[in-house]
Amino acid sequence: MAAMSHTHTHSTSLSFMDCGGEKVWFDVGDSSAFRVSENGVVYTLKCLSLSGKEEVVVIIYAQDPQSKQVWNTRLNLRAHSHGNSLGPKERVPEILFPWHSVVVRGDGTLKRVKRDWVIPPINVPENSRGQFPEDLVRIRSDRDKNRMLRYSVTGPGADQPPTGIFIINPISGQLSVTKPLDREHISNFHLRAHAVDLNGNQVENPIDIVINVIDQNDNRPEFTHTIFNGSVPEGSKPGSFVMTVTAEDKDDPKTANGMLRYKILSQNPQSPSSNMFTINNKTGDIITVAAGLDREKVTQYTLIIQATDMEGNPTYGLSNTATTVIRITDVNDNPPEFTTDTFFGEIHENRVNVIVANLTVTDKDQPHTPAWSAVYRIIAGDPTGRFSIPTDPTTNEGLLTVVKPIDFELTRSFMLTVEAENEVPLARGIHLPRQSTATVSVRILDINESPEFSPNPKSIKLEEGLPAGSLLTTFTAQDPDRFMRQTIRYSKMYDPANWLEIDPVNGRISTIAILDRESPYVKNNLYNVTFMASDNGVPPASGTGTLQMYLLDINDNAPHVFPPEVEMCEKPDPNAINITANDPDLNPNAGPFAFELANRPSDIRRNWTLSRLNGEHAQLRLRIGSLASGIYEIPVMITDSGNLPMSNISYLRVKVCQCDHHGDCVDMERIIAAGLGTGAIIAILICIIILLVLVLLFVMWMKRRDKERQAKQLLIDPEDDVRDNILKYDEEGGGEEDQDYDLSQLQQPDALEPECVKVGIRRLDERPLHHEHQYPLRSAAPHPGDIGDFIHEGLKAADNDPTAPPYDSLLVFDYEGSGSTAGSLSSLHSSSSCGDQDYDYLGDWGPRFHKLADLYGGGDD
């Protein structure tokens, strides 16, 4: 068994555990000053007076409720000072390694059984300010009497991170803490104590030691938000939930250090009461406690909330504050009210989608919400629905609008009753006041209305072919303005065939041309004409009417052969062609038709025959075996079946051509048959001639351009011209290969004899005195066509130059003295051979570089 006591606490804890792990009962021996709980915690029942005593011994019993076995241990309690340090003679608590425990048998005899002890936790306050290392407990084995033992502890806080917090004296077994502990960082430590001999052999089984860090109130409460936002509808009853504020404390929530209490410090504004809200001090729930929340008076409240630990103890607890903003939300507790009882408006007759009047209302609810937006209804005065009242979403005004035309001659004014409501119903207990209803007086203004034709359109039926000047009908209009005396005049607006006219005074319509049903302006036998009626009002007004004429057909059109053109091979097989007739008239003025070949020319009946197949078709046959290629026109007489039949001779064009085995034309005569006339052929020839002229002009322009380019090359500035120009420079004598005198004299001018020099030298370091060469002037830019003359002039000028020295004479030039520091120029040489260079690219630089390309890019020759 194990027993442990802490001199700096008012209680200690111990526990017994048997092999079965079942719970045991605890009891205290003959002592009325102590009691032990079911969890093994020993408490003092009264103040102890240990004066004159070194320690108090308490016997603790434990009994198994099933086997009735009893164990006991001795608890030694010693007094100590409040400094948490032991005096030099004070003993620290000891933990004995378990060895044997006493078990009471059923017959009353004792038996020693080896058992493991469960050591109660060691409680150490956090943030201790004592001297470190601070002794906690002494671990000892009862086998240290016979041999030397070494003690050690392992686990987090000892030899595992965080290391070095707990240390043990290996000889005495004194367990100590080396620095203050922080429960918020690590709340407990689990260590294991070991006892070995000097050889490292385990003497006792390791025992577990639990060190609990006792919490202290070293952390203030912290709200989860600096500012909390909530809302509550206006008019809420007392007790309505608003919101919840939350604070947290890092201290132990199971102790008073972490138990928080909330309260409201202030409320702003304090209207209509300074205590409109209250807070649950444990949960942080904010609720209303007073009536009178009105958004139209106070839109929001600001509360300062305080959270205090130590269960709200203002003396020992730590506090913190946060701000709570409670917004009062709007409800529809204010109906819309008209700004006046009666509104006035006026509108011209026959106008639609025009605003007559703006109806204004006031609503104290929050703007641009359903509780503020108004909906207008006409509850009386408009049985035919000629008005509507949409709402302006920006101003909330009602726009009284005319949606159906109003006739001044029928109704001159309206008296409307209008009601305004919100988009959402009013709050319970709120009713519409009288101000939510208004009257609107609308006056109708008369305008000059357009005359109206009746009926419109007007339909008449008549036969085509009526001659000009025939009276058809009278088409008149009426003026709706009954209270105005106005005259109406008529005119024609639309008559595409220009067949009719109308009398401007009485509206009588007559023809000015023959009516033709087959006209392209007639669609489905209908022909439409539009007339206009205008009054003399201010301003004048006009209206239109349409006259629809249904034209009945008469036999006024003779039939024509159809198709007008056909094709036939030179040797047709079969040699028959089916034809029909086309008559613009309708039945019975059209078919059946009678077909007949004309009597002239006479070869028609000799080469062709025409037989009737039925009332609509006939068959044209060739009597002879073949025809030459060409175009033949066959006159055919066709007669219709009208009441007064009409006949007509129309010509059928037959194109005869050479055909392939499929019966299709293949020769050029087919192209001639296609209808290319003389004009078309002439136009094609003209186009060909114009094209040839353009090509000829283009060729001439290209040649002229080449000549101009060549002329420009001859006129190039001589300085820019890279061609071989003969230019005269100062003569320095003949080349080395053309002379047979000693050239060494040129290398040593100081050794020359005076008689060898034509012009004497006065000093070796002085420039020789001689006449400058004078050359005759010659033109620098000769005419491009006189290049040969230019060369001869240059040669002649050189030959006749009186100052020119003989051809093979020795020339003396300026002498600068001997001993020049400059090296010989003969040492200069090209870094690369000219033969290695590629000058073919000069040919790409243009005509000015062609000569250089020939000289340097021509190869070895």
PyMOL commands that set and color helices and strands:
alter all, ss='L'
color gray80, all
select helices_A, chain A and resi 256-258+310-312+434-436+602-607+669-673+678-714+736-738+744-747+749-751+754-756+787-799+825-827+834-836+840-845+847-856
alter helices_A, ss='H'
color red, helices_A
select strands_A, chain A and resi 11-13+25-28+34-36+41-44+56-63+70-77+94-96+101-104+110-113+122-125+134-140+149-154+166-168+174-177+188-197+207-214+222-223+227-233+241-244+247-248+261-268+277-279+285-288+300-308+319-329+337-338+342-348+354-359+361-362+374-380+387-388+398-402+413-422+437-445+452-453+458-463+471-474+477-478+488-494+500-502+508-511+526-535+542-552+560-562+565-569+576-582+594-597+608-612+617-622+630-639+647-657
alter strands_A, ss='S'
color yellow, strands_A
deselect
rebuild
show_as cartoon
